[in-house]
Amino acid sequence: MADTRTGGGAPTVLRMVLGKRLQHLRERAGVTYEQAARALDVTHATVRRMEKAEVGLKVPYVEKLLRTYGVGEPDEIEGFVSLAREANQPGWWHRYRDVLPEWFSVFVSLESESDVIRAYEPHYVPGLLQTESYARAVLRAGMPHAPEGEIKRGVALRMERQAVLFRDENPPMLWAVIDETVLRRNIGGAEVMREQVDELIKATERSNVRLQIMPYSAGPHPAMYGPFHLFRFPLEELPDVVCAESLVGAVYFDQRDDVSGFLEALDRMCAQAVPLARTRAVLSALRKEI
């Protein structure tokens, strides 16, 4: 999956699923990219981008491709087209497009539809577990010249993202490893940090949150290069997707070999980090030091 710092609208997970299905239908029919492109009178790159969910699924294109791939049943075509229309609808996060970079729109889309979210965070508390005060301090540090209204909008987006952990139907499992540095870096002052650690202690009581701490004493580990998230979905068409962040954007990976490397790093880190059963005790001890 390509770097998404630039490009078209952020894909919804449903659009990704439909792109995978179009690819499967094309390959099953023995149709090449060039042949599919001729049927639409577009370039083969456009067909590739549709399959990779890098562009919206235009309904006339979808209908023509389905027929080109031998899908002739009206009900099957209509069902696919209805899903394509739904996939083209903006997600709830579209309301925050004024403060939401394109690359991070992809992240929120994946986060919203995940079944499992695994993460390593060496700098900050994961966004899904941040308090409002901590989130405000983090955003202000990252955008020192932003107007206060922009910071407020960014905090509101972060708080609304957290609803995914509390939804009634199939909330995702969040399993995060955070570096000890995260808990010792003074962000927003002592009061903000105490409130944040208290929130982390509460989070460990949730059945869908697993939190581990990577202590200084553990020494080097496989992911010292920076933060990343791995998203897993309940839909078999979708592979795991990894987001590796940088200062100005992110790169998304969905190729098996790439994702396997991140998954192995997470497993090794979980073995090195403080065991889950001791997380609360470590947090409580650090809380007394603040």
Solvent accessible surface area in square Angstrom, and as a share of the most:
residue,aa,sasa,rsa
1,M,67,0.30
2,A,59,0.46
3,D,53,0.27
4,T,27,0.16
5,R,120,0.44
6,T,119,0.69
7,G,61,0.58
8,G,38,0.36
9,G,49,0.47
10,A,19,0.15
11,P,20,0.12
12,T,22,0.13
13,V,5,0.03
14,L,44,0.22
15,R,19,0.07
16,M,13,0.06
17,V,2,0.01
18,L,0,0.00
19,G,0,0.00
20,K,67,0.28
21,R,84,0.31
22,L,1,0.00
23,Q,55,0.25
24,H,109,0.49
25,L,17,0.09
26,R,16,0.06
27,E,98,0.44
28,R,158,0.58
29,A,47,0.36
30,G,60,0.58
31,V,21,0.12
32,T,65,0.38
33,Y,40,0.15
34,E,82,0.37
35,Q,83,0.37
36,A,0,0.00
37,A,5,0.04
38,R,169,0.62
39,A,34,0.27
40,L,12,0.06
41,D,132,0.68
42,V,37,0.21
43,T,89,0.52
44,H,79,0.35
45,A,47,0.36
46,T,39,0.23
47,V,1,0.00
48,R,95,0.34
49,R,92,0.34
50,M,2,0.01
51,E,9,0.04
52,K,123,0.52
53,A,0,0.00
54,E,56,0.25
55,V,36,0.21
56,G,36,0.35
57,L,1,0.00
58,K,123,0.52
59,V,32,0.18
60,P,90,0.57
61,Y,56,0.21
62,V,0,0.00
63,E,55,0.25
64,K,102,0.43
65,L,2,0.01
66,L,1,0.01
67,R,147,0.53
68,T,53,0.31
69,Y,9,0.03
70,G,65,0.63
71,V,8,0.04
72,G,60,0.57
73,E,115,0.52
74,P,99,0.62
75,D,124,0.64
76,E,96,0.43
77,I,11,0.06
78,E,92,0.41
79,G,36,0.35
80,F,20,0.08
81,V,0,0.00
82,S,51,0.33
83,L,59,0.29
84,A,0,0.00
85,R,119,0.44
86,E,102,0.46
87,A,1,0.01
88,N,57,0.29
89,Q,112,0.50
90,P,82,0.52
91,G,19,0.19
92,W,75,0.26
93,W,24,0.08
94,H,80,0.36
95,R,129,0.47
96,Y,16,0.06
97,R,153,0.56
98,D,95,0.49
99,V,32,0.18
100,L,14,0.07
101,P,67,0.42
102,E,60,0.27
103,W,39,0.14
104,F,28,0.12
105,S,12,0.08
106,V,5,0.03
107,F,3,0.01
108,V,0,0.00
109,S,0,0.00
110,L,1,0.00
111,E,4,0.02
112,S,16,0.10
113,E,85,0.38
114,S,0,0.00
115,D,58,0.30
116,V,34,0.19
117,I,1,0.01
118,R,21,0.08
119,A,0,0.00
120,Y,3,0.01
121,E,19,0.09
122,P,18,0.11
123,H,82,0.37
124,Y,77,0.29
125,V,2,0.01
126,P,1,0.01
127,G,13,0.12
128,L,8,0.04
129,L,5,0.02
130,Q,7,0.03
131,T,15,0.09
132,E,88,0.40
133,S,38,0.25
134,Y,0,0.00
135,A,0,0.00
136,R,87,0.32
137,A,23,0.18
138,V,14,0.08
139,L,23,0.11
140,R,75,0.27
141,A,72,0.56
142,G,58,0.56
143,M,66,0.30
144,P,82,0.52
145,H,174,0.78
146,A,16,0.13
147,P,92,0.58
148,E,82,0.37
149,G,45,0.43
150,E,58,0.26
151,I,0,0.00
152,K,119,0.51
153,R,85,0.31
154,G,11,0.10
155,V,5,0.03
156,A,42,0.32
157,L,10,0.05
158,R,37,0.14
159,M,55,0.24
160,E,57,0.25
161,R,13,0.05
162,Q,28,0.13
163,A,59,0.46
164,V,15,0.09
165,L,5,0.03
166,F,123,0.51
167,R,81,0.29
168,D,146,0.75
169,E,139,0.62
170,N,115,0.59
171,P,49,0.31
172,P,0,0.00
173,M,45,0.20
174,L,2,0.01
175,W,53,0.19
176,A,0,0.00
177,V,1,0.01
178,I,0,0.00
179,D,22,0.11
180,E,20,0.09
181,T,36,0.21
182,V,0,0.00
183,L,7,0.03
184,R,112,0.41
185,R,94,0.34
186,N,107,0.55
187,I,16,0.08
188,G,48,0.46
189,G,29,0.28
190,A,42,0.32
191,E,135,0.60
192,V,25,0.14
193,M,5,0.02
194,R,79,0.29
195,E,83,0.37
196,Q,1,0.00
197,V,1,0.00
198,D,55,0.29
199,E,41,0.18
200,L,0,0.00
201,I,27,0.14
202,K,117,0.49
203,A,0,0.00
204,T,31,0.18
205,E,118,0.53
206,R,53,0.19
207,S,109,0.70
208,N,19,0.10
209,V,8,0.05
210,R,97,0.35
211,L,3,0.02
212,Q,6,0.03
213,I,2,0.01
214,M,3,0.01
215,P,30,0.19
216,Y,126,0.48
217,S,107,0.69
218,A,31,0.24
219,G,34,0.33
220,P,107,0.68
221,H,21,0.10
222,P,51,0.32
223,A,0,0.00
224,M,126,0.56
225,Y,142,0.54
226,G,10,0.10
227,P,24,0.15
228,F,0,0.00
229,H,14,0.06
230,L,0,0.00
231,F,0,0.00
232,R,87,0.32
233,F,16,0.07
234,P,93,0.59
235,L,73,0.36
236,E,171,0.77
237,E,52,0.23
238,L,13,0.06
239,P,44,0.28
240,D,27,0.14
241,V,0,0.00
242,V,0,0.00
243,C,0,0.00
244,A,24,0.19
245,E,53,0.24
246,S,67,0.43
247,L,179,0.89
248,V,99,0.57
249,G,0,0.00
250,A,2,0.02
251,V,52,0.30
252,Y,0,0.00
253,F,52,0.22
254,D,22,0.11
255,Q,111,0.49
256,R,200,0.73
257,D,123,0.64
258,D,62,0.32
259,V,11,0.06
260,S,55,0.36
261,G,42,0.40
262,F,29,0.12
263,L,48,0.24
264,E,91,0.41
265,A,9,0.07
266,L,1,0.01
267,D,73,0.38
268,R,139,0.51
269,M,0,0.00
270,C,20,0.12
271,A,89,0.69
272,Q,67,0.30
273,A,6,0.05
274,V,12,0.07
275,P,72,0.45
276,L,74,0.37
277,A,101,0.79
278,R,133,0.49
279,T,3,0.01
280,R,106,0.39
281,A,66,0.51
282,V,29,0.17
283,L,0,0.00
284,S,43,0.28
285,A,53,0.41
286,L,11,0.06
287,R,71,0.26
288,K,172,0.73
289,E,112,0.50
290,I,60,0.31
